[in-house]
Amino acid sequence: MLEIKHLTKIYPDGTIALRDVSFTVEEGEFLIIIGLSGSGKSTLLRCINRLIEPTEGQILWDGMDITAADAVQLRHIRRQIGMIFQQFNLVKRATVMTNVLSGRLGYVNPWASLLHRFPPADREMARRALERVGLADQAHKRADELSGGQQQRVGIARALMQQPRMVLADEPVASLDPVLAHSILGDLERLNQEEGITVLCSLHYLDLVQRYATRVIGLRDGRIVYRGTGDDIRNMTDAEFKEIYGEEAVRVSVGPHAKEETR
């Protein structure tokens, strides 16, 4: 179980990104975080694996306090938490295989990794990870030769190399078209359902939230203003929608996607 307790993040310029956020995530959930840009979604996800340091509060995972972990403990914790980024976060000039193997950096000798000396077992694991996301035939291409959807699949394969118990996905489909968005989220759903990997994902499009979430948290100005199940979000009222997105927000359709818009 993941427990977030009274989490607050204040940036050096005084911006309050998170304000006393508390919730729990059960093992095997597909929890989606919604809210406007700047509501604190990315900050929350990045605090969980301490890519961003919280200002106050605790993050407990199976009783271990991530916020109090030292460098060695944090290295072990991060092995179990995969991260998928909106902008893919790949080394563009490196091959697909090299990018995927970088998911093993928490397990191998740092000097060996700098020389790309990964054990044969890791290379076989990388090959299988690419097969799972349908990119086995792209292994030796440069990452920047791939489409956006393919690059995000490389990011998923890289996360799989950590053999994670939990995956944090920060707006993973924001730059993709609707068909690719469903394809990428379908990949994450299979990992969640077939392997029991807990998924925490931030999204904008409500139809995607309704399709994939087992539970939803809505953020506004760094505070939790909505909690619901997948069924709840499918029956969201206008009042609940405006509580998350503001009084001036209206629901509009953008192609097949329902999305928030402020006017």
N, C-alpha and C positions, 0 to 999 in steps of 0.2 A: 504494500500500500504506500502511496505517496501522500504526504500530508503537508499542505502549505499553511503556515500559521502566522497571521498578522504580518504579512510580507509588505514591506514598504521600500521603494527605491526613489531616492532624490539624487538627481544628477548635479555635478559641480556648479552648473549655471543656475541652480535653484529649481529646475523643472521637477515636479513631482509626477513620476511616471506610474507608480503603484502606491495605493493608499490602503493599508491595513487589509490586505487580501488574504482570505482564508477559505480553503476547500480541501477535499480529499479526492483521490483518484484510486479506484479499486483496480487490482490486477486484471488485465485483459480488457479494460474499457477502451472505447474509441471516443475520447472527449474532444469536442471542438470548441474553440474560443472565438467569439465573434465580437465585433465592435468597429467603430470608425478608425481610420488611420490616426495614430497618436493616442489611442485609448489605453495602450499599455500591453497589447498582445505580445509583441516581439520581446519586450523587456521581460515579461513574465516567463516566457519560454527560456530565454537566455539566462535568467537568474537560476532556473532549476538545475542547470549543469554548470553554473557559475562562469559562463562566458561574460556575464555581467555580475558584479558583486552587489548583493542586496544591501540596503542601508540598515534595515531592521527586520526582525522576524526570523522564522525558522523554516527550513525545508527538510522534512524527515522522510527517509525512504527505508522502509522496513525497520524503523526505529533509529536508523543512523542519521545524525544531523549533518547534512551536506554543507550547510553554511559554516560549520565549525571544522570541517575536514582540513587536514594539512595537505601539502603538495602530494605526498605519496598516497594518502587515502583518496584524494581527489582523482588521481590518475586511475586508480582501481575503479572508482565509481563511474568515471566517464567511459570506461570500457563497456559498461552495460547500458549506456544511454546514447543511441544514435541520434544524429542531427541532420535534418534535411533543410536546405536553405532556399529562399525565394529565388535568388540569383545563381543557384546551383553550386557556387563556391568551388569550382573545379580549377585545376591548373591547366589552362587552355592549351598550352603548347605541349603538354605531356600526353602520353597515350591514355586511352580509356583504361587499359589494364593497370597502368601506374597509378591513375587516380583511384581506382577501386582498391588496390593494394594499400593505399594510404590509410584505409580504415583499420589496418592492423598496427598502426604506429604505437598504440598503447600496449602492444604485446611484445614487440620485438626490440632488440638493442638499437638505441637511437643512431649509433654510428653505422650499423649495418643498413638501417633504413635510408640513410643519406646516400649510400652507395647502391641503393635498390637491391640489396641482397636479402631477399625474402626467402624463407624456407620453401621447398617444393610443396609442402602441405598447404601453405598460404596461397601459393599460385593456383593450386587446384581448387581451393575454396573460392578464389576470385573468379575462376572460370565458371564454377557452378553458380555463383551469384549473378554473373552476367547472363547465364542461361535462363535463370529465373525471371529476369526482367526483359528477356528477348533480345539481348545484345551480344550474344556470343560471337557473332560474325563481325563485330565492330571493335574487338579487343585491341587491335593494333593501329587503329586510327587515332589521330589527334582529337582531343576532346572538342576543340572548336570547329571540327568538321561535321559535328553532329547537329541535328535539329534541337530546338529547345526541349521538346518532349523527351528525346533520347538523352540529352544531358541530365535532365532530372532523374531519369532512370539510372544513369551512372551514379548519381547522388544516392539513390536508394540502395544500389548494389554496394556502394562504399559503406553505407550505414550497416548493411547486413554483415559485413566483414567483422564488425565488432561483436557479433553474436549477441545483439542487445536484448534486454528484457523490456526496454521502453524506447520509443522513437519520438523525438520532438520535431515537428514539421512546421516551419515558420513560413506561412503563405506559400506552400509548395506549388500551387497552380496559378498564381497571380498573373504570370506572364504567358500563360498557355491558352489556346483556344478551347472552346467547350468540350470538344471530343477528346482532346488530349487530357483535359482536366479530369474528366471521368475515368480515363484510362489510368492516370497516375494514382488517383484516389482508390481505384479498384485494386491496384497493386498493394497499397497500404492496407486496404480492407482484408485482402487475402492473408497478409502477414498477421494481422490482428486476429482473424478468425481461425486460421489454420495452425498458427504457431503460438497463439496466446500473447503476442507482443502488445503491450500497452501502447496506445497512440494518443499523443496530445498534439492537436493540429489547429492552427489559426487559419480562418477562412473569411472571405467577404460574401460570397454568393450563397444566398439562403437556400436555393434548391439543392446545392451540394451538401449543405449542412443537414437539411431534411433527409437526404438520401443516406448519408454515411454515419451520422452521429448516434452514439448510444446515449450520450449526455452532452449538454451544452451549458457553457458559462458565457454570459454577456458582460463586457467591460465598457465603462464609460468614464472618462477622465480618471482612469486608474483604479476605479472602484467596481466591485461586482454589483451589477444592477439586475441581473437575470440569471436564474438557474432553472434548468428543465431537462427533461428526457428527450429522446428523439421524437416521441409522439407529441410532447408538448410543443416542440418547435414547429411541427407540422400544423399545429392549431394555434399558432401565435396570434394574439389579438393586436389590433392597431395600437392600443395603449402600451402593451409590452414592447412593441416595435419602436415606438417613440421614446420609451424609457431608455432604450439602448442607443438609438440613433438621433434623438433630439426631436423637439416638437415640429420642426420644419421638414423633417424627413418624410418622404413618401416612398411607397413601394413601386418600383417600375420594373419592366421587363427589358433585358438587354439580350436580344436573341433568345435562346432557350433559358437564359439565366434570370432569376429574380434577384434583384440587388437593391441595396439601400441607395437613396439619392437625397441630397439636401438641396432645397431651393430657397 
